[in-house]
Amino acid sequence: MKNWDKIISYNTFRYIDHTRLKEFHGEPNTAITSFAIDDAIATSVSEKESPPAIRLWAHPKTIVLGIPDGRLPFIDEGVTYLQNLGYHVMIRNSGGLAVALDEHVLNLSLVIPDVKHVSIHDAYDAMFQFVQHMFRDLTANIEAFEIVGSYCPGDYDLSIAGRKFAGISQRRIKDAAAIQIYLDVSGNSKERARHIQEFYKLSKKHEKTTFVYPEVKPEVMGSLSDLLGYPLTVEDVKQRTYDALKELSGEIITTAFSEMEKETFVKRYEQMLKRNERIN
């Protein structure tokens, strides 16, 4: 595994806190908006209109589905079940499968340029090391490997003592990558997992599918607060994000969105709406 400074060699980062964003460019701030914003930032970073960026975002009760989830044979039943529980449901444009968001879950997007020189695994490693650095005073036991039975399983599931608290996905646009992670900070992790477990039961039933969907086991999921035995809030983790970025980079700037970024957002937002027509 390469060290952070061998993968990320930038001194200036743009810091964007969208955790309290109500709307963006006239659109309500839903998870659909967030993924379109990340695309706009990635485009800008790729074209060197923006320095590398880290963006923080959060949404109330939302289930973010992966592209393969959209092919579930009875997805309408699963989506209706989630909506009846009060969830907003959407399909993202990056890798992975269903994840649950709410006010106790913080999302980070690390957007870096020049990724033709950075492997997909190295980009994942960068985010993994960033999270390790964020919590280094509390634990040295954060690991990255697939947690079988978790939702959105993958090689870069982040866990402590075999229980998953975070998952990473990645989206590449031109010569930039948006490495996105959700961090389960606190709250009822098992309840979130049970809802996704039931979603898959209703959406797949006993049909044979070419794609292998996870058999979710709620007991393998956990929040950072539970796993560390230390009460954390989203605000705490936001501060840890800023502090870690300062220590690993140097200069942090905050700049308004350019007209070019807003124009790109509008295009990407329309694409995201089109992607989600089937389930909304």
C-alpha angles and dihedrals in degrees: 000000000000118000120249093255091054090054102032111040101165126119099193123060132179112228118207122182110193097158092113098034112138098185140351125215091341096313126110113255103251128145087267087061092048095056091047090050091052089052090052092050092047091052091050093047091048091054092045091243087123133030118242110295144205117204128192119204140166138181135192118248104340134152111206110201125202125234093260090053088064088067096057108128096232100027093139090065092049093048092049090052091053094044090052087057089056099260125143105223125205141159115235128213098232134076129285137052138269119332131175124232131187139145091294095056122082122200124205126194117195109195117193134173133222094043093157081084094045122074121223089247093050090053090052090047090054092058091044091053091045091056091046088054092049092059101028092120091057103039146000092195104087108127135185119219136107114289106209111222094027122119115256092015120197146143090272100054105141114222146162118215091350097306119114123231101163144027131197131214131177136210125188123205119181104312098340135083129209107205106196128193134177116212117203098214103172142324131079106331095171093053091052089050092049090055092052090044090056091044090060093045091054096039098047105024107172097321118132111240131188090225117068110231120199124262096222119220109191093203092070092061126083144162124246090243092056096041095047095039086228125113110242130176131198088253090055092052092047089057091047089052092053093045093049092049090051092051095046098043122022114223122047120193134183117208134172120251113272124231089251091055091049091050091050090048092055091053094046092045091055089050091051091050089051091050090053100045092102096060101035 
